[in-house]
Amino acid sequence: MAGKEHKSGFVNIIGNPNVGKSTLMNALVGEKLSIVTAKAQTTRHRIMGIISGDDYQIVYSDTPGILKPSYKLQESMMNFVDTAIGDADVILYVTDVVEKGDKNHEYVEKLNKLQCPVIIVINKIDKSDQKTVASLVEKWSKAVPKAEIFAASALEKFNLDAIFEKILEVLPVSPPWYDKDAFTDKNMRFFASEIIREKILETYTKEIPYCTEVVVEEFKEGEERYDISAVINVMRESQKGIIIGRNGAALKKVGTAARHDMEDFFQKKVFLSLFVKVEPYWREDRKMLRRFGYIQE
């Protein structure tokens, strides 16, 4: 008796900020690959998480939240979204129980024009009631008639099995894209920088997190620990002072929290050194954005 055909494909996750895309991605993959905070624009890159079985491979792809760009960094972030729409085998569009349905109407229209299967996930139903959720399911069914609609809670891991089964159903027949043991397309340097950036998002308020970019300049693996040196780039001297804090207290807090998470993630001791540097125009400088991985040419 012949075995099952192998299925493989890219399931690209898009949606507006703050709807829980990254939480959903992490829950589906079973690993914390995308950083998660309550702030908008937490995700800046396109991050892949890979799940492989005997007869399937799902390549999930988390993307930045959809927004109208105000500077070149955000333009690059939206390029990740547009690329994800263009190369998807399946689109997973994430909304939630509170966002307005008319937000970014042009992207909803794109969903109706896509040739690939579309799955809409109404997230955070644990924060709503049955009547509201039913109304949202009806609304999205009318807005995107071709889509399969799932009400779910990524945080509570509710209804994720049904989403997974639907993805398996609509995946194309294909050999795997990555080795069976692969779980992401990013390297350890990337995750070290993202962990630091997550702690910046959690520690500072107002514009500070959005004016910073973390670059890991040294990543050495020893027998007993990783030695990691990273630079936090900011746009103004005043921001540098805020990042460092009085007597270095704020920077120390970020470093300690980041080191603990890195040790959990890497399963090894970490020695972390952090420095702060002023780069006034990094969000508009194509050369720097290329260096930081936002532009690939």
C-alpha positions as CSV (number, residue, x, y, z in Angstrom):
1,M,0.0,0.0,0.0
2,A,1.4,3.4,-1.0
3,G,2.1,6.0,1.6
4,K,0.5,9.4,1.8
5,E,1.6,12.1,-0.6
6,H,3.9,14.6,1.1
7,K,2.5,18.1,1.6
8,S,4.6,21.2,2.1
9,G,4.1,25.0,1.9
10,F,4.3,28.5,3.2
11,V,1.5,29.6,5.6
12,N,2.0,33.3,5.8
13,I,0.5,35.2,8.8
14,I,-0.7,38.7,8.2
15,G,-2.9,41.2,10.0
16,N,-3.1,44.5,11.8
17,P,-1.0,45.3,14.9
18,N,-2.0,44.1,18.3
19,V,-4.3,41.3,17.1
20,G,-2.0,38.6,18.5
21,K,-0.3,37.4,15.3
22,S,3.0,36.6,17.0
23,T,1.3,34.8,19.9
24,L,-0.6,32.7,17.3
25,M,2.6,31.9,15.4
26,N,4.4,30.8,18.6
27,A,1.5,28.7,19.7
28,L,1.2,26.9,16.3
29,V,5.0,26.3,16.1
30,G,5.3,25.4,19.8
31,E,8.3,27.7,20.3
32,K,8.7,31.3,21.1
33,L,10.2,32.6,17.8
34,S,8.4,36.0,17.5
35,I,8.7,38.4,20.4
36,V,5.4,39.4,22.0
37,T,4.6,42.6,23.8
38,A,1.5,44.8,24.2
39,K,3.1,47.5,22.0
40,A,2.3,48.0,18.3
41,Q,5.0,47.3,15.8
42,T,6.7,44.7,18.0
43,T,7.4,42.5,14.9
44,R,9.7,44.2,12.4
45,H,11.0,41.3,10.4
46,R,9.5,38.3,8.6
47,I,10.2,35.3,10.9
48,M,9.7,31.7,9.9
49,G,8.8,28.8,12.1
50,I,8.9,25.3,10.7
51,I,6.9,22.2,11.7
52,S,7.7,18.9,10.1
53,G,5.9,15.6,10.2
54,D,6.3,12.3,8.3
55,D,4.2,13.4,5.4
56,Y,4.0,17.2,5.8
57,Q,6.1,20.4,6.4
58,I,4.4,23.7,7.4
59,V,6.5,26.8,7.1
60,Y,4.7,29.5,9.2
61,S,5.8,33.0,8.5
62,D,5.0,35.9,10.9
63,T,5.1,39.4,9.4
64,P,5.0,42.9,10.8
65,G,1.5,44.4,11.5
66,I,-0.1,46.2,8.6
67,L,0.3,50.0,8.8
68,K,0.7,53.1,6.7
69,P,4.4,53.8,6.5
70,S,5.8,57.1,7.9
71,Y,9.5,56.4,7.3
72,K,11.7,54.0,5.3
73,L,11.9,51.4,8.1
74,Q,8.2,51.0,8.0
75,E,8.2,50.9,4.2
76,S,10.6,48.0,4.5
77,M,8.4,46.3,7.1
78,M,5.4,46.6,4.7
79,N,7.6,45.1,1.9
80,F,7.9,42.0,4.1
81,V,4.0,41.8,4.3
82,D,3.6,42.3,0.5
83,T,6.2,39.6,-0.2
84,A,4.5,37.3,2.2
85,I,1.2,37.8,0.4
86,G,2.9,37.1,-3.0
87,D,4.7,33.9,-2.1
88,A,2.1,32.3,0.2
89,D,0.6,28.8,-0.4
90,V,-1.9,29.6,2.4
91,I,-2.7,33.0,3.9
92,L,-3.6,33.1,7.6
93,Y,-5.2,36.5,8.2
94,V,-5.5,37.3,11.9
95,T,-8.1,39.7,13.3
96,D,-9.5,39.9,16.9
97,V,-12.7,40.6,18.8
98,V,-12.1,44.4,19.1
99,E,-10.5,45.8,16.0
100,K,-12.6,47.7,13.5
101,G,-13.5,45.8,10.3
102,D,-12.8,48.7,8.0
103,K,-9.2,49.0,9.0
104,N,-6.7,48.6,6.1
105,H,-9.6,47.8,3.7
106,E,-7.2,47.4,0.8
107,Y,-5.6,44.4,2.3
108,V,-9.0,42.7,2.9
109,E,-9.7,43.3,-0.8
110,K,-6.4,41.6,-1.6
111,L,-7.6,38.5,0.2
112,N,-10.6,38.2,-2.2
113,K,-8.3,38.4,-5.2
114,L,-5.8,35.7,-4.0
115,Q,-5.6,32.4,-5.8
116,C,-4.3,30.6,-2.7
117,P,-6.5,29.4,0.2
118,V,-7.3,32.0,2.9
119,I,-8.0,31.2,6.5
120,I,-9.3,34.0,8.8
121,V,-8.6,33.6,12.5
122,I,-10.7,35.8,14.9
123,N,-8.4,35.8,17.9
124,K,-8.8,36.6,21.6
125,I,-12.3,35.1,21.8
126,D,-11.6,34.5,25.5
127,K,-12.1,38.3,25.9
128,S,-15.5,38.3,24.3
129,D,-18.9,36.6,24.4
130,Q,-20.6,34.1,22.1
131,K,-23.0,36.6,20.5
132,T,-20.2,39.0,19.6
133,V,-18.1,36.2,18.1
134,A,-20.9,34.8,16.1
135,S,-21.6,38.3,14.7
136,L,-17.9,38.7,13.7
137,V,-17.9,35.3,12.0
138,E,-20.9,36.4,9.9
139,K,-19.2,39.7,9.1
140,W,-16.0,38.2,8.0
141,S,-17.8,35.5,6.0
142,K,-19.4,38.3,4.0
143,A,-16.3,40.4,3.7
144,V,-14.1,37.5,2.4
145,P,-16.5,34.8,1.1
146,K,-13.8,32.4,-0.1
147,A,-12.2,32.3,3.4
148,E,-12.6,29.6,6.1
149,I,-13.3,31.4,9.4
150,F,-12.0,30.2,12.8
151,A,-12.7,31.7,16.2
152,A,-9.8,31.0,18.4
153,S,-7.7,32.1,21.4
154,A,-3.9,31.9,20.7
155,L,-3.2,32.7,24.4
156,E,-5.5,30.0,25.7
157,K,-4.6,27.6,22.8
158,F,-8.3,27.2,22.0
159,N,-9.3,25.8,18.6
160,L,-5.7,25.7,17.3
161,D,-6.0,22.0,16.4
162,A,-8.9,22.8,14.0
163,I,-6.8,25.5,12.4
164,F,-3.9,23.1,12.1
165,E,-6.1,20.4,10.5
166,K,-7.5,22.9,8.0
167,I,-3.9,24.0,7.0
168,L,-2.9,20.3,6.4
169,E,-6.0,19.9,4.3
170,V,-5.3,22.8,1.9
171,L,-1.4,22.5,1.8
172,P,-0.1,21.7,-1.7
173,V,1.5,18.4,-2.5
174,S,5.2,19.1,-2.4
175,P,8.5,17.9,-1.1
176,P,9.8,19.6,2.1
177,W,11.5,23.0,1.7
178,Y,13.8,22.6,4.7
179,D,15.6,19.8,6.6
180,K,13.3,17.9,8.9
181,D,15.2,19.1,12.0
182,A,15.0,22.8,11.0
183,F,12.6,24.9,13.1
184,T,13.4,28.4,11.8
185,D,15.2,30.3,9.1
186,K,16.9,32.7,11.5
187,N,20.2,32.3,13.3
188,M,21.1,32.6,17.0
189,R,22.4,36.2,16.5
190,F,19.0,37.2,15.3
191,F,17.2,35.7,18.3
192,A,19.7,37.3,20.7
193,S,19.0,40.8,19.2
194,E,15.2,40.2,19.3
195,I,15.3,39.2,22.9
196,I,17.1,42.4,23.8
197,R,14.6,44.4,21.7
198,E,11.7,42.7,23.5
199,K,13.1,43.8,26.9
200,I,13.5,47.4,25.5
201,L,9.8,47.3,24.5
202,E,8.8,46.1,27.9
203,T,11.1,48.5,29.9
204,Y,10.7,51.9,28.1
205,T,7.7,54.0,27.1
206,K,6.6,56.5,24.5
207,E,8.9,56.8,21.4
208,I,12.0,55.1,22.9
209,P,11.4,51.5,21.7
210,Y,10.6,52.7,18.2
211,C,13.8,54.7,17.9
212,T,16.0,51.8,18.8
213,E,17.6,49.0,16.8
214,V,19.8,46.2,18.3
215,V,22.8,44.8,16.6
216,V,24.7,41.8,17.9
217,E,28.3,42.5,17.1
218,E,29.9,39.5,18.8
219,F,28.5,36.0,19.3
220,K,31.0,33.5,20.6
221,E,30.2,30.0,21.7
222,G,32.4,28.5,24.4
223,E,32.2,25.1,26.1
224,E,30.2,26.5,29.0
225,R,28.6,29.7,27.8
226,Y,27.9,32.2,25.0
227,D,29.7,35.5,25.1
228,I,27.4,38.1,23.4
229,S,28.1,41.8,22.8
230,A,25.3,44.0,21.4
231,V,24.9,47.6,20.5
232,I,21.6,49.4,21.1
233,N,21.3,52.1,18.4
234,V,19.2,55.2,19.3
235,M,18.5,58.4,17.4
236,R,19.3,61.1,20.0
237,E,21.6,61.7,22.9
238,S,18.6,62.2,25.2
239,Q,17.4,58.7,24.2
240,K,20.8,57.3,25.0
241,G,20.6,58.8,28.5
242,I,17.1,57.3,29.0
243,I,18.3,53.8,27.8
244,I,21.2,53.9,30.2
245,G,19.4,55.4,33.1
246,R,20.7,56.8,36.3
247,N,24.0,55.1,37.2
248,G,23.3,52.6,34.4
249,A,20.3,51.1,36.3
250,A,17.9,50.9,33.3
251,L,20.5,49.3,31.0
252,K,21.4,46.8,33.6
253,K,17.7,45.9,34.1
254,V,17.4,45.3,30.3
255,G,20.6,43.3,30.2
256,T,19.6,41.1,33.2
257,A,16.2,40.3,31.8
258,A,17.6,39.6,28.3
259,R,20.3,37.3,29.7
260,H,17.8,35.2,31.6
261,D,15.6,34.8,28.5
262,M,18.6,34.0,26.3
263,E,19.7,31.3,28.7
264,D,16.3,29.7,28.6
265,F,16.2,30.0,24.8
266,F,19.8,28.8,24.1
267,Q,19.9,26.3,27.0
268,K,23.3,27.6,28.0
269,K,24.9,30.2,30.2
270,V,25.2,33.7,28.6
271,F,27.6,36.6,29.3
272,L,26.0,39.7,27.8
273,S,27.6,43.1,27.2
274,L,25.4,46.0,26.1
275,F,26.5,49.3,24.6
276,V,24.4,52.3,23.4
277,K,25.3,54.3,20.3
278,V,23.6,57.3,18.7
279,E,22.7,56.9,15.0
280,P,20.4,59.9,14.2
281,Y,19.0,58.8,10.8
282,W,19.1,55.0,11.0
283,R,15.3,54.6,10.3
284,E,15.7,56.6,7.0
285,D,19.2,55.4,5.9
286,R,18.9,52.7,3.2
287,K,22.5,51.6,3.9
288,M,21.9,51.1,7.6
289,L,18.5,49.4,7.0
290,R,20.3,47.0,4.6
291,R,22.9,46.3,7.3
292,F,20.1,45.7,9.9
293,G,18.4,43.2,7.6
294,Y,15.4,45.3,6.5
295,I,16.4,45.7,2.9
296,Q,17.5,42.7,0.8
297,E,18.8,43.5,-2.6
